[in-house]
């Protein structure tokens, strides 16, 4: 996979609580320069983003705790679409998994899906580092049943941690080519990005995009020498993985 192809998998992200409009515009400019797929910003920053057709616009719902009422998440999602978001990354209430209420989990995802129907792309953040393997599988199946487009590892804000190769691999094995898999949280170098793609991720959420892309060619060359290659080919491109 060439560096430009990797860039097209990236949601270039700024979700800090102190982000300013100036920083968001700089993020957008950098994403366009790097060839990133999208930028991901907080809902309040959506009106700041200038109209353009080079980069998709992603925002978050129920972020970062997931403890918002399902109805509130739905309202957030609907408003985000009005404000120009083309992709929605929603955080699930992982307490529903811990309470064995996969039915309620699916219902809250369905509520957001109804509020932000296609062509909006819906990604479901499951906080994989805080879940058991069984819970990861249940969360992925709920997302698929509810009509989501992607499952996503992490917010990057949970104390349990971010993305892991093992979680990404399990998520991909669970959803197959039904959904995309977004790895997010702790991807700060090309080696980690390569490992996530190799494990099955076809979208990457990160803020260290420039550094990752800068180091990509060396990592790719080393992998080729050892007989490995990250392809990002998962069959989920039709759900927002490779084309806008």
C-alpha positions in Angstrom: 0.0 0.0 0.0 1.4 3.3 -1.1 1.6 6.4 1.2 -1.2 8.1 -0.7 -3.4 5.1 -0.3 -2.8 5.2 3.5 -3.7 8.8 3.6 -7.1 8.0 2.1 -7.8 5.7 5.1 -7.3 8.5 7.6 -9.8 10.5 9.7 -7.5 13.4 10.6 -8.7 14.2 14.1 -9.0 17.0 16.6 -11.3 16.3 19.5 -9.6 18.1 22.4 -11.9 20.2 24.7 -9.8 23.3 24.1 -9.8 23.2 20.3 -10.3 26.5 18.6 -11.9 27.5 15.3 -8.4 28.5 14.1 -7.0 25.1 14.9 -9.9 23.3 13.2 -9.3 25.3 10.0 -5.6 24.4 10.3 -6.6 20.8 10.7 -8.7 21.0 7.5 -5.9 22.6 5.6 -3.4 20.0 6.7 -5.8 17.2 5.8 -6.2 18.6 2.3 -2.4 18.9 2.0 -1.8 15.3 3.2 -4.6 13.8 1.2 -6.5 12.5 4.2 -10.0 11.0 3.8 -11.7 13.2 6.4 -11.3 15.4 9.4 -13.0 14.5 12.6 -14.0 17.4 14.9 -16.4 18.1 17.8 -20.0 19.0 16.9 -19.6 22.6 18.0 -16.8 23.0 15.4 -18.9 21.9 12.4 -20.1 25.5 11.5 -16.4 26.5 11.4 -15.5 24.1 8.6 -15.5 25.8 5.2 -17.4 24.3 2.3 -15.1 22.1 0.1 -15.3 18.8 -1.6 -11.8 17.3 -1.0 -12.2 16.0 2.5 -15.2 14.3 4.2 -16.4 15.9 7.5 -16.8 13.6 10.5 -18.0 14.4 14.0 -18.8 12.6 17.2 -22.0 11.7 19.1 -22.4 10.7 22.7 -18.7 11.6 23.1 -16.7 10.6 25.0 -18.5 8.6 27.7 -21.4 7.2 25.7 -23.7 7.8 28.7 -26.0 10.1 26.9 -29.7 9.1 26.5 -30.3 7.3 23.2 -32.7 10.1 22.3 -30.0 12.7 22.9 -27.6 10.9 20.7 -30.2 10.8 18.0 -30.7 14.6 18.2 -27.0 15.2 18.2 -26.7 13.1 15.1 -29.5 14.8 13.2 -28.1 18.2 14.1 -24.6 17.1 13.0 -26.0 16.2 9.5 -27.7 19.6 9.3 -24.4 21.3 10.2 -22.6 19.5 7.4 -21.2 16.3 8.8 -21.1 13.4 6.3 -19.9 10.9 8.9 -21.0 10.2 12.5 -18.8 8.4 15.1 -21.2 7.5 17.9 -20.1 6.2 21.3 -22.1 3.3 22.7 -23.1 2.9 26.3 -20.8 0.1 27.2 -22.7 -0.4 30.4 -25.4 -2.0 28.3 -22.9 -4.7 27.3 -21.8 -5.2 30.9 -25.5 -5.6 31.9 -26.1 -8.1 29.1 -28.6 -5.8 27.3 -27.5 -6.2 23.7 -31.1 -5.5 22.8 -31.0 -2.0 24.2 -27.5 -1.4 22.7 -28.9 -2.3 19.3 -31.8 0.0 19.8 -29.6 3.0 20.6 -27.6 2.4 17.5 -30.8 2.1 15.5 -32.0 5.5 16.9 -28.8 7.2 15.7 -29.0 5.4 12.3 -32.6 6.7 11.8 -31.5 10.2 12.8 -28.6 10.1 10.4 -29.6 7.8 7.5 -27.5 7.0 4.5 -25.7 8.5 2.7 -24.3 9.6 6.1 -21.7 7.1 7.3 -22.3 5.7 10.8 -19.3 4.4 12.8 -20.0 2.8 16.2 -17.3 3.3 18.9 -17.2 0.3 21.2 -14.2 1.1 23.5 -12.7 -2.3 22.8 -10.0 -1.9 25.4 -12.7 -1.9 28.1 -14.5 -5.0 26.8 -14.0 -8.8 26.9 -13.6 -10.6 23.6 -17.2 -11.8 23.9 -18.4 -8.3 24.5 -16.5 -7.1 21.4 -18.2 -9.7 19.3 -21.7 -8.8 20.7 -21.1 -5.1 20.2 -20.0 -5.7 16.6 -23.0 -7.9 15.9 -25.3 -5.2 17.4 -23.8 -2.5 15.2 -24.2 -4.7 12.1 -27.8 -5.5 12.9 -28.6 -1.9 13.5 -27.4 -0.8 10.1 -24.1 0.8 11.0 -21.3 1.2 8.4 -18.3 0.8 10.6 -17.2 -0.4 14.0 -14.5 1.6 15.7 -12.2 0.6 18.5 -12.0 3.7 20.8 -12.6 7.3 21.6 -9.0 7.7 22.6 -10.2 9.1 25.9 -11.0 5.9 27.9 -8.8 5.0 30.8 -8.6 1.4 29.6 -6.7 2.5 26.5 -7.1 2.7 22.7 -6.8 0.4 19.8 -5.0 -2.9 19.8 -4.0 -5.2 17.0 -5.8 -8.0 18.8 -9.1 -6.1 19.0 -9.0 -4.9 15.4 -8.4 -8.5 14.2 -11.3 -9.8 16.3 -13.6 -7.0 15.1 -12.6 -7.8 11.4 -13.2 -11.5 12.0 -16.6 -10.8 13.5 -17.9 -8.4 10.8 -16.2 -9.8 7.8 -16.9 -7.6 4.8 -20.3 -6.5 6.2 -18.8 -3.4 7.9 -15.6 -1.3 7.9 -13.3 -1.4 10.9 -11.8 1.9 12.2 -8.8 1.7 14.5 -8.4 4.8 16.7 -6.6 5.7 19.9 -2.8 5.5 20.2 -1.9 5.4 16.6 1.2 7.7 16.6 3.6 6.1 14.2 3.8 4.3 10.9 4.6 0.9 12.5 1.4 1.0 14.5 -0.7 2.1 11.5 0.8 -0.7 9.4 -0.1 -3.3 12.1 -3.7 -2.0 12.4 -4.2 -2.2 8.6 -2.6 -5.6 8.5 -5.0 -6.7 11.2 -8.0 -5.6 9.2 -8.6 -1.9 9.7 -9.7 0.1 6.7 -10.0 3.4 8.4 -7.6 5.0 10.9 -8.4 7.8 13.3 -5.4 9.8 14.4 -4.0 13.3 14.9 -0.3 12.2 14.2 -1.1 11.9 10.5 1.8 13.8 9.1 4.3 11.7 11.2 2.7 8.4 10.3 2.8 9.2 6.5 6.3 10.5 6.8 7.5 7.2 8.2 5.3 5.0 5.9 7.7 4.3 3.1 10.4 3.0 5.4 7.9 0.7 7.2 6.5 -0.5 4.0 10.0 -1.3 2.6 10.9 -3.2 5.8 7.6 -5.2 5.6 8.1 -6.0 2.0 11.6 -7.3 2.7 10.1 -9.6 5.3 7.2 -10.7 3.1 4.4 -8.8 4.7 2.2 -6.1 3.1 -0.6 -4.0 4.5 -3.4 -3.9 1.9 -6.4 -2.4 3.6 -8.5 -4.6 1.3 -11.5 -5.7 3.3 -14.4 -5.5 1.0 -16.0 -2.7 3.1 -15.0 0.2 0.8 -18.6 0.6 -0.4 -19.4 1.6 3.2 -17.1 4.7 3.1 -13.8 2.9 3.3 -12.1 4.3 0.2 -14.3 6.6 -1.7 -16.3 9.7 -0.9 
